[in-house]
Amino acid sequence: MNRFIVIGLILLPVFLTGCIESAYRAGAPVTERDRPSTQPAPRPMQAQKRSGPVPHRVTDDQEVQIAVYTPPPRFKARPVTSAAVFDLMQAAERQKNAGDMTGAAATMERALRIEPRNAHLWNRLAQVRLTQRQYGQAEDLASKSNALAAADRDLRRDNWLLIAKARRRAGNMSGASLAENRANYAR
């Protein structure tokens, strides 16, 4: 007997919801008589030319200021690397500054063997290849860096600018302008 009472109490709200008529009828047009009488009819909004916050009338006595959305500042992401890769990156930078591009490329490739999914390493190797006038390889390496960059918009923008430089120096002007457009889009 108790079991039937419990089931009845559980199913009672389900049966009662079908009996309640909703004020909202799906597909029915809203007319003026459907509108509550306590609310005044909305007034049409007029376009306002202002440079600051736009006032939005809530009631006759109160105004709310709506400010323009400004995104939070972006912080430049630093590559997370192991100590060995960090040392190799510094050594490659010293070699690059000394003019030893072949040694810098070899050192960067060694770092990439340790961390092959590090997008910053691919970008730096692409910069070295661009300096060595190996434009096709620089473009490929920057594309690889873009594939690994994920949400690092600054790195992706740098890669697209590097691709644009490589294409321009190789004589592909239309490809360079496309890459520059992608760089502006990556901001």
N, C-alpha and C positions, 0 to 999 in steps of 0.2 A: 504494500500500500504506500509506503514512504517513497518508494521508487517512482511511482506515478505522480506524486505531488512534486518531486524534484524536477521531473521531466516537464510537467505542466508549467512550473515556474520559469524554466529555461525557455520554453517555446512561447509563452504568453507574450513577451515583447515582440517576437517575430510576427505573430498573428495580428497584434494591435497596430503595427506600423503600416499594414495594408489598409487599415480602416481610416487612418488620418489623412485628410485631404490637404494637400500642399497649396500654399498661396501661389507658388510658381508653377506655371503650366508650360511644359516644354513645347516650343514652337508657337506659342501664343504671342501675338504682338502686344507690346506694352502701350497702354493708352493713358491718357491724362487721368482718368478716373482710377486707374490702378496705383497711381502715385499717392503716397501718404499725404494727408492734408496738412500735416504739421511742417512739412518741408516746403520752402519757397521754390518756385520753378527756377531752374538754372538759367543764368544769364549767359549769352554767348561771349566767349573770350575774344578780346581785341588784341591784335598783334601790337606789341610794344617794342620799341627800339631802345634798348638800354645796354650798357656795357657791364653792369654789375649784376647782383642777384635779382631775380625776377620775383616780384611780390605775387603771392597767390592768396586770394581771398578765401578764408575759411568761413567766417561769419561776418556780419556787418561791423562787429566791434574789434575783431582780431585779424591781424595779418601775419603770415608766415613767410620768412625769407627762404628762398630755395637757391642755394649756391651752386655754381658750376663745379662739376666733378673734376678733381685734379688727382691723377694717380699717385701712389706713393713713390718716393725716389727709388731708383734702381741702384743696386750695388754691383760692382764688377766682381764676377765670380773668380775665385782663385783656384787654379788646378790643384786637386788633392793628389799628391804623389808620395811615393816612398822616399826614404833618405837617399837611396842609391840613384833613383831617377832625378831627384833634385840636384845631386852633385853632377850628374851627367849633363843636365840642362845648363848648369852654370859653366861647366867646361866647354860645352858647345857655344855658349854665348861668348866666352873669352876667345875661342878659336875664330868665331865669326868676326869679332871686333879686330882681331889681329890680321884678318884677311885670308885665313886658312879655311876656305869654304868646303873643300873636300874633307878635311878633318872634322869640321862642324857637322857636315852631313853624316859622316860615319858615326860620330858620337850620338847624334839624334836617332839614327837607326838602331843603335845599341840600346838606347833608352826605350825605343818602341818595341824592341824584343821583350823587354821587361814588362811594359804596360801598353799592350797593343790597342786598348780601347780608350786611351787618353787623347781626347780631341785636341788639346792644347799642343801636344807633341806633334801631331800631324800638321797643325797649323805652322808651327815653327820650322818643321822640315820643308814645308811648302815655301816659306819665306826664303830659306836657304837655296832651294832649287830655282826660285825666281831670280835671286842674285846671281846664280850660276848660268842664267839664260836658258834654262831647261823649262820652257814655258808650258809645254804639254804636261810634263810631270808635275809642275807646280800647280796647275789647274786640277789635275787628278787628286793630288794630295789634299788640296783645299776642299774638294768635294767630299773626300773621305772624312775630313774633319767636320764638315757640315753634317754628315750622316751620323756622326757620334756626338755632336754638340748638344742635342736634345733641346733644353729650354734656355741655353746660354745665348741670348740674343746678340750680345756684344761680339761674341766669338763668331757667330754665324755672319754678322755684318762684316767683320774683318775678313772672313773667308771669301765672301762675295766681292769685296773690294780687291782682294788678292787675285781672284779669278778674272776680274775686269782688267787689272793690270797685265796679267799674263796674256789674255786674249788681245788686248790692244798692242802689246809688244810683238805678238805673233802676227799681227795684221788683220785680225778679226774685229773690225770696228763695230759691226752690228751686234756681235756676241758680247762685246765689252759693254755696250750701252744696256743690253738686257741684264747683264750681271750687275751693273750699277743700279738699275731699277730694283733688282732683287735686294741689293744692299740697303736701299732706302726703305723697302718694305719690311726688312728684318729689324728695323729700329724698335 
